[in-house]
Amino acid sequence: MAPTAPSAPPPTGGVNTAGLADFLRKFFAPLFLVVVSVVAIFFLFTREITRFVQFIILAVAIGVIFYVPNVIEVTAKAIAGALGIK
């Protein structure tokens, strides 16, 4: 009899979200940088400095979500806890 490869364990019934935050970070972060760059250049060329500063502050706040580790996970756990989901 030939040896067989071990089979994968049966699914536990839940959705596997182990790499979801990393996937979202890798997918949306470059797209975010492109959009921020284009809009910032638009504000600079139209000389709308006040809107440019407001946009940069908002972009930095959103950028923290994408680039700081565990922010997505902590936020998701906090939202789930607030909704009563364990």
N, C-alpha and C positions, 0 to 999 in steps of 0.2 A: 504494500500500500504506500502511495506517495504522500509525503507530508503536505498538509494544506496550510495556507496562510491563515492567521487568526482573523476572525471576522470582527467587524466593527461592533461596538456595544449597541444595543437597541436604543432608540431615542427615548428620552425621558418624558416626552410629551410637551415640554416647554420650548419656547423659541430660543435659539442660541444667539445671544447678543454679546458674546465675549469680545469681538473685534469691531463692534459697531462704532464706537467713539473714534477709534483710529481710522476706520474707513471714512467717516464723515469729515474728520480733520484733514485727511489726505485729499479728499475729493473737493471740499468746499474752500479750503484755505487758498489755493492758487487762484481759483475763480474770484474769491473775495478780493485778493490783492489786485487783480486786473481791473475789477469794477471800481475799487477805491482809487486807483491810479487815474483811470479815465475821467471819473467825476471830479477829482481834485484838479486835474489839468484844465478841465472845462471851467471850473470856478476861478482858477488863476487867470486864464485868458480873458474871461469876461470881467475881471477885476471886482468880483464880489467877495471881498475879503471876509466880511462878517459871516456869510454863508459858508465860505471855505473853512473858517475856524470852527464853526458849529459842526460841519461835516467831519472834520478831522477828529474832533472830540468824540463824536459818535462812532467813527470808524475805529478809533483806538479802543473804545469800550467793547465793541463787537469783536475786534481782533483778539482781545484778551480771552474771550470765550474759545476761540479757535486754537490759540497757541499756548495757553497755560495748561499744563497737564492736570487732569482730573476735574476740571471745571465742569465739563459736560456731565460726567458721572455724578458729581456732587449735586449739581442742579437737578438732574433727573431723579436722584434719590429724594431730594427735598420736595420736589413736586409730587412724587409718588407718596411720600409720607403725608403731605398736606391733604392729598386726596383719600388717604386711608388705605392705600395699596401697600402691601408688605412684600 
